[in-house]
């Protein structure tokens, strides 16, 4: 009778331990990288009332008769199953999508293993976890380096002092915008705009509330005339200084240079509308009149245009051919060509390309064109049709048209003068005082699926700063839980096998994610109910045993 009571006690203790395991699992249902445990029971020992005996020819065998003494916890196993990944959008968080553990080292040199990849960089550039312990792997460029367990320190190469600058190509012109001083203060964005409200005499204006540490809005009077880019930048810097309370900008004066360096500003300068505007259409050219010193053949024209399409002192050399019979692309009639000094050829047909009375459009291969205009052109084919003889004989010598023309003026097709500074924001970058660099100087940092830690530096560009290596074990269930989501190796877990994520049977890393706990609440609640009932049954066993003892005591009465 006493045995049953102690069996009930042992059963209650075992179920209490199991409830403790369930409680710990439920408490860590939202702990990143946590692995649930499972408690299992086993019986204790037995008192043999009678032993077993074998059967004989005259008597059958008997089984042993034994009475047990309750139960105890057989084992508490860690369930090293994978769990789902939760997106965190934090680039320094990492989860292992498969087998493996992160390596960390505390201040005493003890190495632990974890599935919780909540990482960050300390002030010394060391990669650490949420507990402040060092994360292990490879430091520096990992190319060609074997998986390791050294502390990962992110080292950024130093940089020389560099002023902020940027190059932009607008409407075929390469602009270089530069700050004067080697400082981060020069990393600003310029926004150019035309302002009709600026009073006369104010060419460029910068408002105080439109200038910050990261941007400057430059307002330009559309009617102002600027003789050169230096003229414009001088007035712009003066406006910036005025908006800054009379003090120069921390980035110093800003300069704008162009390639080509000359030819963009005509003698009379560019207006604010032309300098800042973004009208990039091609303007139509024209050709008026034909000299009376010969028609087409060998005739040269002294140009008067100041357009950059050809120099102001360029010649146009004309030639003519009478096409017969004609084709679809080269119809019958007078074919006229005009070639400038650079070799650019304009071609037109008098009869087929008539754009109006007395007008012929002559096109170049790049789509630009000249409109040649004279009333006498309408009579050109008529004159040929009324004359007899070889086609083109009189035309080439000019005998038929001396009275028709007496002067010629040309204006070639040309691009707009607009330089287009207002067509896009101008973002200056890479300005720095120079010297040693830290992780704080990186514009971004990320961990790749292969564990490589890569940063983007405004001067150096992309840098590979280290590699996060992981370990696998032959028997991960043999690891010992030591708190803080850490495990330590044991004699039954086997030794750590170093590997790069995604190789040697290990899982790749998922940056911006963390592994959730593998606790299954539905299973835990089910186990809780079973454990509760088991505990109640064992407590009832003690109660019944007590009642039986009480009846025994009452026999004396």
C-alpha positions in Angstrom: 0.0 0.0 0.0 2.9 2.3 0.7 4.4 1.5 -2.7 1.3 2.8 -4.5 1.6 6.1 -2.6 5.2 6.5 -3.5 4.4 5.6 -7.1 1.9 8.4 -7.2 4.5 10.8 -5.8 7.0 9.8 -8.4 4.4 10.1 -11.1 3.4 13.6 -9.9 7.1 14.7 -9.9 7.6 13.4 -13.4 4.5 15.1 -14.7 5.5 18.3 -13.0 8.8 18.2 -14.8 7.0 17.6 -18.1 4.8 20.6 -17.3 8.0 22.7 -16.7 9.2 21.7 -20.2 5.9 22.6 -21.7 5.9 25.9 -19.8 9.4 26.8 -21.1 8.4 26.0 -24.6 5.3 28.2 -24.5 7.2 31.0 -22.8 9.6 31.0 -25.7 7.0 30.8 -28.5 8.2 34.2 -29.9 12.0 33.8 -29.1 14.0 33.9 -32.3 16.0 30.8 -33.0 14.5 28.9 -30.0 14.3 25.1 -30.2 11.5 23.4 -28.3 12.1 20.5 -25.9 10.2 17.3 -25.3 10.1 15.4 -22.0 9.7 11.6 -22.1 9.0 9.2 -19.1 10.4 5.9 -18.1 9.6 3.5 -15.3 11.9 3.3 -12.2 12.6 -0.2 -10.9 10.6 -3.2 -9.8 10.3 -5.5 -6.8 10.1 -9.1 -7.9 7.5 -11.1 -6.0 8.3 -14.4 -7.7 10.7 -15.2 -10.4 10.0 -16.9 -13.7 10.3 -20.6 -14.1 10.6 -22.7 -17.1 8.2 -25.4 -18.1 8.9 -29.2 -17.6 7.4 -32.4 -18.8 5.0 -32.4 -15.9 4.6 -28.7 -15.1 4.1 -25.6 -17.1 6.3 -22.5 -16.7 5.5 -19.4 -14.8 6.1 -15.7 -15.5 7.8 -13.4 -13.1 5.6 -11.4 -10.7 6.9 -7.8 -10.2 5.5 -4.6 -8.7 6.8 -1.3 -10.0 7.8 1.8 -8.0 6.5 4.6 -10.3 8.0 6.7 -13.1 10.7 9.3 -13.7 11.9 11.6 -16.5 13.6 9.5 -19.1 15.0 12.3 -21.2 14.4 15.9 -22.2 15.2 16.1 -25.9 15.8 19.3 -28.0 13.9 19.3 -31.2 16.4 20.7 -33.8 13.7 21.0 -36.5 13.6 24.0 -38.9 11.1 26.7 -38.4 9.6 29.4 -40.6 11.5 32.6 -41.4 10.1 36.0 -40.5 10.9 39.0 -42.7 12.3 41.9 -40.7 13.5 44.3 -43.5 16.7 44.8 -41.4 19.7 44.1 -43.7 21.8 43.0 -40.7 19.4 40.3 -39.7 20.2 36.8 -41.0 18.6 33.4 -40.9 19.9 30.0 -42.0 17.7 28.4 -44.5 18.8 24.8 -43.7 21.4 23.1 -41.5 24.0 25.0 -39.5 24.6 27.4 -36.6 26.2 30.9 -36.3 29.4 31.0 -34.3 29.8 33.6 -31.5 32.5 34.1 -28.9 32.2 35.8 -25.5 34.8 37.9 -23.7 36.3 34.9 -22.0 36.9 33.2 -25.4 34.1 30.6 -25.0 32.5 29.7 -28.3 28.7 29.2 -28.6 26.4 28.4 -31.4 23.0 29.9 -32.2 20.3 30.1 -34.8 19.4 33.7 -33.9 21.0 36.0 -36.4 20.3 39.4 -34.9 23.6 41.1 -35.9 25.1 44.6 -35.8 28.4 46.4 -35.9 29.9 47.9 -32.8 32.0 51.2 -32.6 35.2 49.3 -33.3 33.8 47.7 -36.5 33.3 44.3 -34.9 30.4 42.2 -36.1 28.5 41.3 -32.9 25.2 39.7 -32.0 22.4 41.0 -29.8 24.3 39.9 -26.7 27.4 41.9 -27.6 29.4 38.7 -28.4 31.7 38.5 -31.4 30.4 36.8 -34.5 33.0 34.6 -36.1 34.0 33.9 -39.7 36.5 35.6 -42.1 37.6 39.3 -41.9 38.6 41.3 -45.0 38.1 40.2 -48.6 37.0 36.6 -48.3 38.1 35.6 -51.8 40.2 32.4 -51.7 39.9 32.1 -47.9 38.8 28.9 -46.2 35.9 28.9 -43.7 37.1 30.0 -40.3 36.2 31.0 -36.8 38.1 34.3 -36.4 36.5 37.5 -35.2 34.9 39.5 -38.0 36.1 43.1 -38.0 34.9 45.3 -40.9 37.8 47.5 -42.0 37.2 50.3 -44.5 40.2 51.6 -46.5 41.1 55.3 -45.9 40.4 57.8 -48.6 42.2 61.0 -49.7 40.5 64.4 -49.4 38.1 64.8 -52.3 35.8 67.6 -53.3 32.2 66.7 -54.3 31.6 66.5 -58.0 29.4 64.9 -60.7 29.3 64.7 -64.5 26.0 65.0 -66.4 25.4 64.9 -70.2 22.6 67.2 -71.2 21.6 67.9 -74.8 24.9 66.5 -76.0 27.0 68.7 -73.7 29.1 67.1 -70.9 28.8 69.2 -67.7 31.1 68.8 -64.7 29.8 70.3 -61.5 32.4 70.6 -58.7 32.7 71.9 -55.1 35.7 73.8 -54.1 36.4 72.3 -50.6 37.2 68.7 -49.8 34.3 68.1 -47.4 31.0 66.2 -47.1 29.3 69.6 -47.1 29.7 69.7 -50.8 27.5 66.7 -51.4 24.4 68.7 -52.3 21.7 68.5 -55.0 21.2 71.5 -57.2 17.8 72.3 -58.7 17.8 75.0 -61.4 14.6 76.8 -62.3 13.4 79.9 -64.2 11.7 82.6 -62.1 9.7 85.3 -63.9 9.2 87.2 -60.6 12.9 88.2 -60.1 13.2 92.0 -60.3 15.3 93.6 -62.9 19.0 93.6 -62.1 18.7 90.3 -60.2 20.2 87.6 -62.4 20.4 84.7 -60.0 18.7 84.2 -56.6 18.9 81.6 -53.9 16.3 81.8 -51.1 17.3 81.1 -47.6 14.5 78.6 -47.0 15.4 76.8 -50.3 18.9 76.0 -49.2 19.7 73.2 -46.8 22.7 70.9 -46.0 21.5 68.6 -48.8 20.0 70.8 -51.5 20.1 74.2 -53.1 17.4 75.7 -55.4 18.9 78.2 -57.9 16.4 80.7 -59.4 17.4 82.3 -62.7 16.0 85.4 -64.3 15.0 84.2 -67.8 15.7 87.7 -69.4 19.2 88.0 -67.9 22.1 87.6 -70.2 25.2 85.6 -69.3 28.4 86.0 -71.3 30.0 82.7 -70.2 29.6 79.8 -67.8 32.1 81.5 -65.5 29.8 84.6 -65.5 26.9 82.4 -64.5 28.7 80.5 -61.7 30.1 83.7 -60.2 26.6 85.1 -59.8 25.3 81.8 -58.5 28.0 81.6 -55.8 27.3 85.2 -54.8 23.6 84.3 -54.4 24.5 81.2 -52.3 26.7 83.3 -50.1 24.0 85.9 -49.6 21.4 83.2 -48.7 24.0 81.8 -46.2 24.1 85.0 -44.2 27.0 86.5 -46.0 29.2 83.4 -45.4 30.5 81.2 -48.1 28.9 77.8 -48.4 30.8 75.1 -46.3 31.5 73.3 -49.5 33.1 76.4 -50.9 32.4 77.9 -54.3 30.8 75.7 -56.9 32.1 75.5 -60.5 30.5 74.3 -63.8 32.7 73.4 -66.7 31.6 72.0 -70.1 32.9 69.8 -72.9 33.1 71.2 -75.4 34.7 74.1 -73.5 34.0 76.7 -76.2 31.3 77.5 -78.8 28.3 77.2 -76.4 28.0 80.9 -75.7 27.5 83.2 -78.7 29.1 86.6 -78.8 26.0 88.3 -77.4 25.7 85.6 -74.6 22.9 83.3 -73.6 19.7 84.4 -71.8 18.7 82.8 -68.6 15.9 81.0 -70.5 18.5 79.5 -73.0 21.0 78.6 -70.2 18.4 76.9 -68.0 15.7 76.0 -70.5 15.2 72.5 -71.9 13.8 73.1 -75.4 16.0 70.7 -77.4 14.1 70.8 -80.7 16.0 71.2 -84.0 15.2 74.5 -85.7 14.5 74.5 -89.4 17.1 75.9 -91.8 16.6 77.8 -95.0 18.3 78.7 -98.3 17.1 81.7 -100.2 18.2 82.8 -103.7 20.6 81.4 -106.2 23.6 83.5 -107.4 23.5 84.6 -111.1 27.1 83.5 -111.7 26.1 80.0 -112.6 23.4 77.5 -111.7 24.4 74.7 -109.3 27.4 73.3 -111.1 30.6 74.2 -109.1 28.8 77.1 -107.4 30.0 78.0 -103.9 28.2 79.9 -101.2 29.9 82.0 -98.5 27.9 81.2 -95.3 26.7 83.9 -92.9 25.2 81.7 -90.2 26.7 81.6 -86.7 25.1 78.3 -86.0 27.4 75.5 -84.5 26.2 73.3 -87.3 29.0 74.8 -89.5 31.4 77.6 -89.1 30.4 81.2 -90.0 33.0 81.2 -92.8 32.1 77.8 -94.2 31.4 77.3 -97.9 28.5 75.4 -99.3 29.4 73.7 -102.6 26.5 73.0 -104.9 26.2 70.5 -107.7 23.3 69.5 -110.0 22.5 66.4 -112.1 19.5 65.8 -114.3 18.2 62.3 -113.6 16.5 60.4 -116.4 15.0 58.0 -116.4 13.9 58.3 -112.7 13.5 55.6 -110.0 11.3 55.4 -106.9 14.0 56.9 -104.7 15.7 59.1 -107.4 12.9 60.5 -109.6 13.4 62.1 -113.0 14.3 65.8 -112.7 16.9 68.0 -111.2 18.8 66.5 -108.3 20.7 69.1 -106.3 23.3 68.6 -103.6 24.9 71.0 -101.2 28.1 70.0 -99.2 29.4 72.0 -96.3 33.1 72.3 -95.2 32.7 69.3 -92.8 31.5 67.1 -95.6 27.8 67.0 -94.6 25.6 66.6 -97.7 22.1 67.9 -98.2 20.1 66.4 -101.1 16.9 67.5 -102.8 14.9 67.0 -106.0 13.4 70.1 -107.6 10.3 68.3 -109.1 9.4 65.9 -106.4 10.3 67.6 -103.1 8.5 70.9 -103.8 7.2 72.0 -100.4 5.5 75.1 -101.8 5.8 77.6 -104.6 9.4 78.0 -105.4 10.7 75.9 -102.5 12.8 72.7 -102.3 13.6 70.9 -99.1 17.2 69.5 -99.0 17.7 66.8 -96.4 20.9 65.4 -94.8 21.3 61.8 -93.6 20.9 62.9 -89.9 17.5 64.3 -90.6 18.5 68.0 -90.6 17.5 70.0 -93.7 17.7 73.2 -95.7 14.7 74.9 -97.3 15.9 76.4 -100.6 13.5 79.1 -101.7 13.2 81.2 -104.9 10.3 82.0 -107.3 12.5 81.0 -110.2 12.6 77.4 -109.0 9.1 76.9 -110.1 10.2 77.6 -113.7 13.2 75.4 -113.7 11.7 72.3 -115.1 9.4 74.3 -117.3 12.5 76.0 -118.8 14.1 72.6 -119.5 10.9 71.3 -121.1 10.8 74.3 -123.4 14.4 74.1 -124.5 15.9 71.6 -126.9 19.2 69.9 -126.5 21.0 67.7 -124.0 19.5 67.8 -120.5 21.5 70.0 -118.2 23.7 71.7 -120.8 22.3 75.2 -120.3 21.6 74.5 -116.6 25.3 73.7 -115.8 26.5 76.9 -117.5 23.8 79.1 -116.0 22.7 80.5 -119.4 19.0 79.8 -118.8 18.6 81.4 -115.4 20.9 84.4 -115.2 17.8 86.7 -114.9 16.1 84.6 -112.2 18.5 85.0 -109.3 20.9 87.5 -108.1 21.7 86.7 -104.4 21.8 83.8 -101.9 21.4 83.7 -98.1 21.5 80.5 -96.0 20.5 79.5 -92.5 21.3 75.8 -91.8 19.2 73.6 -89.6 20.5 73.9 -86.0 19.8 72.6 -82.5 18.4 74.9 -79.9 20.8 77.0 -77.9 19.2 75.8 -74.6 21.7 74.1 -72.4 19.0 72.5 -70.2 20.3 72.9 -66.7 16.8 72.7 -65.3 16.1 69.3 -67.1 17.2 67.3 -64.1 18.4 67.6 -60.5 22.3 67.8 -60.3 23.5 65.6 -57.4 27.1 66.2 -56.3 28.6 63.3 -54.4 31.9 61.7 -53.2 32.9 64.8 -51.3 35.0 63.9 -48.2 37.5 65.3 -45.8 39.5 62.1 -46.3 41.3 60.0 -43.6 40.3 56.8 -41.9 36.9 55.4 -42.6 34.4 53.4 -40.5 31.2 51.5 -41.2 29.4 54.8 -40.5 30.9 56.1 -43.8 29.2 53.3 -45.8 26.0 54.2 -47.7 24.8 50.7 -47.2 25.8 47.3 -45.9 24.3 43.9 -46.6 24.9 40.1 -46.0 24.7 37.8 -49.0 23.3 34.3 -49.2 26.9 33.0 -49.2 27.6 34.9 -46.0 29.8 37.6 -47.8 29.4 41.0 -46.1 29.4 43.7 -48.7 29.3 47.5 -48.2 28.9 50.4 -50.6 31.3 53.3 -50.0 30.8 56.7 -51.8 34.4 56.7 -52.9 35.6 53.1 -53.0 32.3 51.7 -54.4 31.5 48.1 -53.5 33.7 46.5 -50.9 33.7 42.9 -49.6 34.4 43.3 -45.9 34.2 39.8 -44.6 32.3 36.5 -44.6 29.9 35.1 -42.0 30.8 31.4 -41.8 28.6 28.8 -40.0 29.2 25.3 -38.6 27.3 22.0 -38.7 27.4 19.0 -36.4 27.0 15.3 -36.9 24.5 15.2 -34.0 22.9 18.6 -33.5 20.5 17.0 -30.9 23.5 16.5 -28.8 24.1 20.2 -28.3 23.5 21.6 -24.8 21.3 24.7 -24.3 23.0 27.3 -22.2 20.6 30.3 -22.4 20.5 33.4 -24.5 19.5 31.2 -27.5 23.0 29.7 -27.3 24.1 26.1 -27.6 27.5 24.6 -26.6 29.1 21.5 -28.1 29.2 18.2 -26.1 31.0 15.0 -26.5 27.9 13.5 -28.2 27.3 16.4 -30.6 30.6 15.9 -32.5 33.0 18.6 -33.4 32.1 21.7 -35.3 32.5 21.5 -39.1 33.3 25.0 -40.5 31.6 25.8 -43.9 30.6 28.7 -46.0 26.8 29.2 -46.0 25.2 27.1 -48.8 28.0 24.6 -49.1 29.0 21.3 -47.5 25.4 20.5 -46.6 24.7 23.8 -44.8 21.9 26.2 -45.5 22.3 29.5 -47.3 21.7 32.7 -45.5 18.4 34.7 -45.8 19.3 38.3 -45.1 16.6 40.6 -43.7 15.0 37.6 -42.0 15.1 35.8 -38.6 14.1 32.2 -37.8 11.1 32.0 -35.6 10.7 29.6 -32.7 9.7 26.0 -33.7 7.3 25.8 -30.8 4.0 24.3 -32.0 1.3 25.8 -29.7 -1.4 23.3 -30.7 0.9 20.4 -29.7 1.9 22.1 -26.5 -1.7 22.7 -25.4 -2.5 19.1 -26.2 0.5 17.9 -24.2 -0.6 20.2 -21.4 -4.0 18.6 -21.2 -2.5 15.1 -21.2 0.1 16.1 -18.5 -2.6 17.7 -16.4 -4.7 14.6 -16.5 -1.7 12.5 -15.7 -0.9 14.7 -12.7 -4.5 14.5 -11.5 -4.5 10.7 -11.8 -1.3 10.4 -9.8 -2.6 12.8 -7.1 -5.8 10.7 -7.0 -3.6 7.6 -6.4 -2.1 9.2 -3.3 -5.6 10.1 -2.1 -7.0 6.6 -2.6 -3.9 5.1 -0.9 -4.4 7.4 2.0 -8.1 6.4 2.3 -7.1 2.7 2.3 -4.5 3.3 5.1 -7.2 5.2 7.0 -9.5 2.1 6.7 -6.7 0.0 8.0 -6.2 2.2 11.0 -9.9 2.2 11.7 -10.0 -1.6 12.0 -8.8 -1.2 15.6 -12.1 0.4 16.5 
